[in-house]
Amino acid sequence: MRPGDTGHRPPMQPQGATSPGVHCAKLSGLEKRAGAARSATTVRIAIVGPFFFPQLDGVEKVMLNHARHLVRRGHEVHVVTSFLRYPTGRFERVPAREEMEGFTIHRLPVRVAKPNWRFAYLNNGGLVIQGLVATLRRIGPDVLHAHQIAAPAWAFGAAWYAWTRRRRFFYSPHYHPDMQPGQEGQYRLLHGLNALPIGIARRIFHLTRVDHAPFLAEYPKARPDRLAVLPNGVDPPRDLPRPVRPPEEAVFLFVGRVDEHRKGFDLLRTAFARLRRPGWRLDVIGRISDATRASLAAEFGDAVRVLGLVDEGSLEAAYAEADVFVMPSRYEGFGMPFIEAMRYGVPAIGTAIGGVPEVVPEGTGLLIPLNDVDALTAAMRRLGESPAERAAMGTAGKAWSARFLWEEIVAGLEQDYRTA
């Protein structure tokens, strides 16, 4: 399970690339001279994590936006990642090094264990990363920021480099699995590898405040004064028209991995079947299996419009066209699509779990109890039948979403990089 899937394909293409066979090539003399001539205000930053472009789910979008906005603020940015594709497989036709939007991507080969290995979750992102410390040594970053997605080897390697070179280290432990019976060994290894990143991090970032208490309970040696909130962000809304519909019509929108149990689409499907009426439509964006797509078509016909994975422009247009955004997740650390929808004045319906109550405050939408289909049905009926209430919540949500613009979030992150 992973936080945040916005359901759209990567919006950009790389600007240039080296040969796929060149791994961690040494910097040229020109690059060395350019590095030596950096402005005194420029910081060389390495963002480290197991997955990145061309895959852009929640965490990868965070890394991308940190990189692009730090570049716009005048810094030199390197993203150190792998060739892996989540949850399994790898990208075969991407280069080991490429330039994109002013920053450099370095992809490293990794070794993974067999899928049935008893510590399989720690396999996510690779167990052995070939050349991580050597690549960081060639980059020579002033600041390192590791993003962990239950792949502690990446954060440990980055922290080791920062510790031995006395560099500033920052840590975003986005997610790791709940311990199940028989997984005590996996947890001991996870905690052991996390000890160094947690111990030396200048800041440990969580998406919302709700994560702080359980994190300190699990890692009692972590310093509370080093915990901070670094939320996900959004770009400003595009200049797109909002729909004007008769009061008996409404469009609901879901964005996320449709077949993933955590996202709660099964609950939404049941609720919409109960509410089905002329003029109401459900739009579905995100990864979806052929079987689920076919069953939705058979059950709902034109009342459910499955768009699947879409480009960024189509996603923005879908937000602008919707009347109500619905994502009844069973867990969300943040829930980026809520904020993405609010930018366009769309009220949200979510579950009162994880970080969602901090993202969808009172007045911007409705929150329901976990796994409560009756409450979900009632919330959808309430907003579907009340254009006036939708408009009031949409106005409040649009004002709230302005707090989450990437430009402002990265400005605060930059300040931490300099002073923490």
Secondary structure, 3 states (H helix, E strand, C coil): CCCCCCCECCCCCCCEECCCCCCCCCCCHHHHHHHHCCCCCCCEEEEECCCCCCCCCHHHHHHHHHHHHHHHCCCEEEEEEECECCCCCECCCCCCEEEECCEEEEEECEECCCCCCCCHHHHCCCCEECCHHHHHHHHCCCEEEEEEECCHHHHHHHHHHHHHHCCEEEEEEEECCCCCCCCHHHHHHHHHHHHHHHHHCCEEEECCHHHHHHHHHHCCCCCHHHEEECCCCECCCCCCCCCCCCCCCEEEEEECCCCCHHHCHHHHHHHHHHHCCCCEEEEEECCCCHHHHHHHHHHHHHHEEEEECECHHHHHHHHHHCCEEEECCCCCCCCHHHHHHHCCCCCEEEECCCCHHHHCCCCCEEEECCCCHHHHHHHHHHHHCCHHHHHHHHHHHHHHHHHHEHHHHHHHHHHHHHHC
